[in-house]
Amino acid sequence: MTGICFDIDDTLYSRGALLIQAAEETLRRTDGFIMSERTSFSGEVFLKIFYEKSDENFALVESGAITARESNIWRLQQTFLTMGLPTESWQGAYFTDRYTQLQNQIMLSPIMRKLLEDLARRAKEPAGQLRLGIVTNGASGHQWKKYRQLRLERYIPKAYVTVSGDVGISKPDPGIFRAAEDAIGLPPQDLWLVGDSLKHDIEGAHAAGWHTVWMNRNAGSLQCADAGITVHSEAGLTAALRRLVQTAEPSF
């Protein structure tokens, strides 16, 4: 029996693309900044810094000391300052509101939808040698909303979903992986985590004794020794998981 668990954000859908879009729209409304000067704003650099700022205050959000909205406002302001971009008092709130609007429209790409359909079909076969799950960081309400918006219940049973906001432990803490093992009913040596974050997903799962697939959407050529498999695209992920579950065409 093999279990494949997915992170949600920047794994099952591209959160980074939404953040970049919201940041670009914010800059277009900023006095004195001309978005046609492409060298003035790098989406790749923006994401790198924004995610670093996310790590700085994630614990505060998890504990309820600050809201997700307050966190996003602070992260945007700090990221723009670090990048040397013009900052104005309204930007953080505008960015957060626009990002929230985009989040409300998320959906699986055709490639990811097909991948999950095929994996779910494999999991339902009489032999029963595959289980699908989710291990995700974030507030319970936010992550379950994404589960519903992406219509993941079609592919991944709710009972196999582990949300940090529900269990009180976040990746990379090994405790959340132990909770996921209990939920999906498999030992660590039989489990794979597919995720985008080196620190939270790959290093965390590796330390917990899981196998890993690094969905490297945003980190470019960066390498990680803890990643059992590294892919850079949804097509690459499909090919890797096809090999992993040893499913031949045409069923997969």
C-alpha positions in Angstrom: 0.0 0.0 0.0 1.3 3.5 -0.9 -0.1 6.8 0.2 0.4 10.0 -1.7 -0.4 13.2 0.3 -0.5 16.7 -1.3 0.2 20.1 0.1 -2.4 22.5 -1.2 -0.9 26.0 -1.8 1.5 26.2 -4.7 1.2 22.5 -5.1 -2.3 21.7 -6.3 -2.7 25.2 -7.6 -0.3 28.2 -8.1 -0.8 30.6 -5.3 2.4 32.4 -6.4 0.7 33.4 -9.6 -2.2 35.0 -7.7 0.2 36.8 -5.4 2.2 38.2 -8.3 -1.0 39.3 -10.0 -2.2 41.1 -6.9 1.2 42.8 -6.4 1.3 44.0 -10.0 -2.2 45.4 -9.8 -1.2 47.2 -6.6 1.9 48.7 -8.3 -0.1 49.9 -11.3 -2.2 52.0 -8.9 0.9 53.4 -7.2 1.8 57.0 -8.1 5.1 57.2 -10.1 5.4 53.5 -10.8 5.2 52.4 -14.5 4.6 48.7 -14.9 5.9 48.7 -18.4 9.4 49.0 -16.9 9.6 45.2 -16.5 13.0 45.4 -14.8 11.4 47.4 -12.0 9.4 44.4 -10.7 10.4 40.8 -10.7 7.7 38.3 -9.8 10.3 35.7 -8.9 12.1 38.0 -6.5 8.8 39.2 -5.1 7.7 35.6 -4.2 11.1 34.7 -2.7 10.9 37.7 -0.3 7.2 37.5 0.4 7.5 33.8 1.4 10.5 34.6 3.6 8.3 37.2 5.3 5.6 34.6 5.6 7.9 32.4 7.6 8.6 35.2 10.0 5.1 35.7 11.2 3.4 32.3 10.4 3.5 31.3 14.1 1.6 34.5 15.0 -1.1 33.7 12.5 -1.4 30.1 13.7 -1.6 31.2 17.3 -4.3 33.8 16.5 -2.1 36.7 17.7 -2.6 38.4 14.3 -5.1 37.7 11.6 -4.3 36.4 8.1 -5.3 39.8 6.8 -2.9 41.6 9.1 -0.2 39.2 8.1 -0.7 39.8 4.4 -0.7 43.6 4.8 2.5 43.5 6.8 4.2 41.0 4.3 3.3 43.2 1.3 4.7 46.3 2.9 7.9 44.6 4.0 8.4 42.9 0.7 8.0 46.2 -1.3 10.4 47.9 1.1 13.0 45.2 0.7 12.7 45.4 -3.0 13.1 49.2 -3.0 9.6 49.6 -4.5 7.4 52.7 -3.7 5.2 52.1 -0.7 2.0 53.9 0.3 -0.3 53.3 3.3 -3.2 51.9 1.2 -1.2 49.3 -0.6 -1.3 46.5 2.0 -5.1 46.5 2.3 -5.6 46.8 -1.5 -3.2 43.9 -2.2 -4.9 41.7 0.5 -8.4 42.4 -0.8 -7.4 41.7 -4.4 -5.6 38.5 -3.4 -8.7 37.4 -1.5 -10.8 38.0 -4.6 -8.4 35.9 -6.7 -8.4 33.2 -4.0 -12.1 32.9 -4.3 -11.7 32.0 -7.9 -9.1 29.2 -7.6 -9.6 26.0 -9.5 -7.5 23.1 -10.6 -5.7 23.3 -13.9 -6.8 20.8 -16.5 -3.5 18.9 -16.0 -3.9 18.7 -12.2 -7.6 17.7 -12.5 -6.6 14.9 -14.9 -3.8 13.8 -12.6 -6.1 13.6 -9.5 -8.9 11.9 -11.5 -6.5 9.2 -12.6 -5.0 8.7 -9.2 -8.4 8.6 -7.6 -9.5 6.0 -10.0 -6.4 4.0 -9.2 -7.2 4.3 -5.5 -10.7 2.9 -6.0 -9.5 -0.2 -7.7 -10.3 -3.5 -6.0 -6.7 -4.2 -5.2 -6.7 -1.0 -3.1 -3.0 -0.3 -3.2 -3.1 3.5 -3.2 -4.5 6.1 -0.8 -4.6 9.9 -1.4 -4.4 12.5 1.3 -3.6 16.1 2.1 -1.3 17.7 4.6 -1.6 21.4 4.7 -0.6 24.4 6.9 -3.1 27.1 7.6 -6.1 28.2 9.5 -8.8 25.5 9.5 -11.5 27.6 7.8 -9.2 28.9 5.1 -7.8 25.5 4.1 -11.1 23.7 4.1 -12.5 26.5 1.9 -9.8 25.7 -0.6 -10.6 22.0 -0.3 -14.1 22.8 -1.3 -13.3 25.4 -4.0 -10.9 23.0 -5.7 -13.5 20.3 -5.4 -10.9 18.0 -3.9 -13.6 15.9 -2.2 -14.0 14.3 -5.7 -10.5 12.8 -5.4 -9.4 12.8 -1.7 -11.6 11.6 1.2 -12.1 14.2 3.9 -11.0 11.7 6.4 -7.5 11.7 4.8 -7.1 15.5 5.1 -4.8 16.9 7.8 -4.9 20.6 8.4 -2.5 22.3 10.8 -5.2 24.6 12.1 -7.2 21.5 13.2 -4.4 19.5 14.9 -2.5 22.4 16.4 0.8 21.4 14.8 2.3 22.8 11.6 4.8 21.5 9.1 7.7 21.0 9.4 7.0 19.7 13.0 7.0 15.9 12.8 3.8 15.8 14.9 1.6 16.8 11.9 3.1 14.0 9.9 2.3 11.6 12.7 -1.3 12.9 12.7 -1.5 12.4 9.0 -0.2 8.8 9.3 -3.0 8.1 11.8 -5.6 9.7 9.5 -4.6 7.8 6.4 -3.7 4.6 8.2 -0.2 4.0 6.8 3.3 4.1 8.3 5.8 6.7 7.2 7.9 4.4 5.0 4.8 3.9 2.8 4.0 7.6 2.5 4.9 10.3 0.0 4.4 14.1 0.4 4.1 16.3 -2.7 4.8 19.9 -1.7 6.4 23.1 -2.8 8.1 24.4 0.4 11.6 23.1 1.1 11.4 23.9 4.8 7.9 23.0 5.6 7.2 20.2 3.1 10.3 18.5 1.9 12.7 18.8 4.9 9.8 18.3 7.3 8.5 15.1 5.6 12.0 13.8 5.1 12.8 14.2 8.9 9.5 12.4 9.6 10.6 9.4 7.6 8.4 10.1 4.5 9.4 10.0 0.9 9.1 13.4 -0.9 8.3 14.9 -4.3 9.3 18.6 -4.5 7.0 20.6 -6.6 9.5 23.3 -7.4 7.3 25.9 -9.1 9.1 29.0 -7.8 12.6 28.1 -6.6 14.3 27.8 -10.1 17.4 25.8 -10.2 17.7 25.4 -6.4 18.5 21.8 -5.4 17.6 19.9 -2.2 19.2 16.7 -1.0 16.1 15.8 1.0 13.8 15.7 -2.1 13.5 12.2 -3.4 12.0 13.5 -6.7 12.1 17.1 -8.0 9.7 18.4 -10.6 9.3 21.9 -12.0 5.8 21.7 -13.6 2.5 20.0 -13.4 3.3 17.9 -16.5 6.5 16.8 -14.7 4.6 15.9 -11.6 2.2 13.8 -13.6 5.0 11.9 -15.2 6.7 11.4 -11.8 3.6 10.1 -10.1 2.8 7.9 -13.0 6.1 6.2 -12.6 5.6 6.1 -8.8 2.4 4.2 -8.9 3.5 2.1 -11.9 0.4 2.8 -13.9 0.5 2.1 -17.6 -1.4 3.8 -20.4 -4.2 4.1 -21.3 -5.6 4.0 -17.8 -3.2 6.7 -16.6 
